Amino acid sequence: MAVLFIQHLAEDVQLGVWKIDESLEELELAFPHLQIVLACHKNNEVKRQKLAIYALMYQMTGYHTEIIHHNEEGKPLLANLQISISDTKGFVAVIIGMNRNVAVDIEYQNDRVNRIASRFIRNDEKAPNVTSQLVHWSAKETTYKYFSSQHLQYFDMRLKFFTVDENGTTIVENLKDCSLLPVHYQVTSHYVLTYTY
């Protein structure tokens, strides 16, 4: 099983990333009780991602039979914990909070984002290259999840200007309620990861 890392960000918050190296068959053998979770998915890659999310969540929590449910906004629910999940080509990410709201997003490195940048980057934001565009997109996805009940649109969020590094923090303005949210990011050669807690 391919845990890339599990980090304790605070006493009550942990973040994990899993690289999906396993075949669908290997994951199904490891988690036979999750067939009910896979029943509504036909695509094998989606099934692998779902099982990898559970594998990572089990590693992080020690809960080996819990099922993730979702509320009416699509926010994942797990026992008495706060949880946020994300998947992309080859990777899944999970963040868990004991006593506070959390959110995570992961996006694989690809220049496809350049073609749609105008759909999510405001005129008063600066994202001059693919990496900064990916950080903007991922940070807004994380912010959307954090404020899930507000149903934010991309242009309801604005990233304050920052210079992208390998690791850092950007401030996202929620223009609906005038709040500021620090969103942390990691940039690797394979993915961009953003999270908040």
N, C-alpha and C positions, 0 to 999 in steps of 0.2 A: 504494500500500500504506500502511496506516494505523498506523504505530508511534506510540503516544502517548508512550512514553519507554522508554529503556534506561538503567539506572543501574548504576554500579559501586558496590556496597555495601561491598566490601572488595577487596583485590588479587586474590582468587580467587573472588569471588562477584558475579554480576550478575543484575539483576531487570528484567523487561520487561513492558509491557502494550500490547496491540494492540486498537484499536477496529475491529470488523468492519464496514467500510463496503462491502466488495466483494461482488459477487454470487457465487453458487456457480460460475457459468460462468467468471468472471474468475479465480477462484482455481484452478479446474481447468486453465485454460490456462497459468497461471503455474507449476503444479507437476504436469505430466502423469505423472511417475513415481510419484505417490502414489495412483494409482487402486487399487492393492492395499490401501492403508490404508482406503480408502472402501468397499471391497467388502462389508464386513459391516454397513454402516450404510444404512438405508433413508431416514431422515429428512434432508431437505436442510439444515435448520438445524444438525443435528449434524455433517453433512459440512462445512459452512462453518466451524464451530468447530474441527474437526480440522485443516483446511487452514490456518486462521489460526494455530493453535499451531505448525505446521511453519514457516509464513512467519516468525513471530517467532523461533523457535528458530534458523532459518537466519541471520536478521539478527544474532543474538547470537553465534553460534559460527562462522559462515562454512562450516559443514558443509552442503553442498547436496544430499547424497544419503543421509545417514544416516536410518535408520528408528528410531523410538522403540519399544522393546519393553517388556514388563512382567513382573515376577517373580510368584511365586505369591500374594503379598499384594496385587498390583495396583500396586505401586510402579513408576513408569516408569524405564527404563534407557536410557542413551544413551552408547555407546562407553565411554570411561573417565571420564566426567563424572557428577556427581550432578545430577539434574534433578527438578524438581517442576512440575506443570502444573495449571491450573485454568481452567474456562470458566464463563461465565454469560451471560445475555441481552445480546448485543452486544459482549462483551469476552472476551479470553483473557489469562492471565498465565502467565509462565514465570520460574522462578528456577533458576540454574545455579551449581553449586559445583565448583571444580576438585578440592579436597582435603577437603571437609567436607559433611556431611549438610545438606540444605536442604529447605524446604517452603513452599508458597504456597497461598492460597485467595483467590478473588474472588467477590463476591456483588453482584448489582445491587440498587439502592435500591428497596425495596418494603415495604409494611407487612404483607405476608403472614406475616412472621416473628412478628408479635405473636400470631397465632392458635395458634402451636405452641411458644411460648416455654417452656411448662412441660415440654416434652419434653427440653430441653437446658440449661435454667438451673436450677441447684441452689437449694434454699431458703437456703443460706448465701452466695449471690451476689446482687449488686445490678445490675439492668439496667432502670431505670425508664422508658426510652423506646425507640422503634423503632431508633434509631441505635445505642444501647448494646447492644440485643439482637442486632443484626446483627454488631457487633464481637465479641460473645461467641460467636455461632455460627461466624463465620469463623475466629476465633482457635482454637476447638476443632477445626475442620476442619484447620487448619494443624498443630496439635499432633498430631492423629490421624495425619496423613501423616508427620510427623517421627518418631514412634514407631510406624511401620507394623507392625512385627513383634509389637507388644504388643496389637494389636486393641483399643484403648481404646474404651470407651463414653462417651457425653457426661458421665455422672455420675462417671466416673473422672477427670475433669478439673475444676479449679476455678480461676477467674480471681480473683486478688487484687483488692480494691476499687481502682478508678481512676475518674477523671473523663474522659469521652471528649472529645477535642479533634479538630482536623482531622488531626493527625499525632501519633503517640505510641507508647509501648511499654507493654504490659501483661505481667504475670507470670502464667504458667499453671502450676499445680501438677499434676503427674502423680501422682495419688494411688495408683497401682499401685506405683511404684518410689520415691515420695517425692522426686522431682527437681523442679527449677524450670526453666522454659523462658521466656526473654524472647521475646515475639512482638510485632513491630512492626506498626503499622496506619496506613492512610491512609483518610480519609473524604472522598469527593467527592459532588457532587449526583447522580452517576450510579452509583457503586459504592462498596463497602467492600473494601479490599485488606488482607490480613494475610500476613505472611511471617516466617520465622525462618531462621537460619543459624549 
